[in-house]
Amino acid sequence: MVQLINGVTPLDEARALLGQSFDLKFSKSVEKATADLFERVKDKLPAVEWPFFAPLIFQINRLKKQKNALILAHTYQAPQIFFGVADIKGDSLHLAIEATKSDRQVLVQCGVRFMAETTKLLNPQKTVLLPDSRAGCSLSSSITADDLLAMKAQYPGVPVIAYMSTSAEVKAVSDICCTAANALEIVEAVAGDTVIMVPDQFLARNTAKLTKKKIVTWAGACEVHATFTAADIAELRAAYPDAKIIAHPECPPEVIAAVDFAGSTTGMVDWVKAQKPARVVMVTECSMSDNVALEAPDTQFVRGCNICPHMKRITLENILWSLHTMSAEVIVPDALIERAAHSIRRMMEVSATGD
Ligand code: CIZ
């Protein structure tokens, strides 16, 4: 068996390897079959790139039907994935919930590992594939279950809220989960006047400003959002005085204080679609800004974003390889699934605005 594309093979070798099993020529029939998709993305993808993407998109869409697979793409995925092959698009909780409504048995997660685990937690009978098993997350890897158990020992009886960007192990030793959209609602809903919220120090500090409760947190941060500063926002304001600036609550509090709106990924998308600003800066992941731009033609998007290197590990090449070889399957032990899914379900009982 040739070496796996998943996680180890450079892109040019990946194409050569895929070429042994798939026709990757940009033929007239592929051009015709993908013409509508190109129309959708052409404002964000250079036309010269389409002949490379189109044959992969064509083969993925053909193979996913054969394999009874559903492709889930997070908002941070590049437009060729988001618009080219995804069946369900959105934030991690939305992807996992929507997958439960499908009868397709194979779920290909175009996202990072904690997202694939979340999908598995809510779809335990289905096969969940992660096209690059190295796709991690700085937040999720910042805390282990042992770290959290030690923290719980320090604060006996204090309820523990785990942000969705955590591993299944961490969710399993938490009381309830939260998203960026419902963090405040969950803090208010749990008992007591002190809560532990892990692992994002900035989401915790931004939430603490909105509640009387004391929030004990962890030193985790999202490497995409943590690097934005108040000076960046001031520079953007000076350069684009007419633009609305919106940011994700994983940004530091001084950034959140300086922007016009702060919200989760879904919150930001909804805000742009509802407010229709003439010009906007999305202080978040770059592909998200590109994807929203393609759906909001009346708004001009200024790029004030960072790229998530983990999300960008997912490519059309490794999605096709993943479907072809049915790898890499995300395995979560049954006992862990039960406990970790319980924390997600508790959140869904408390909050109607899960995603
Ligand atoms: O869980 C998600 O999808 C992330 C990363 C953030 C959000 O705001 O939804």
Boltz pocket constraint, residues with backbone or C-beta under 6 A from the ligand:
constraints:
  - pocket:
      binder: B
      contacts: [[A, 74], [A, 90], [A, 91], [A, 92], [A, 93], [A, 164], [A, 165], [A, 179], [A, 180], [A, 181], [A, 263], [A, 264], [A, 265], [A, 266]]
      max_distance: 6.0
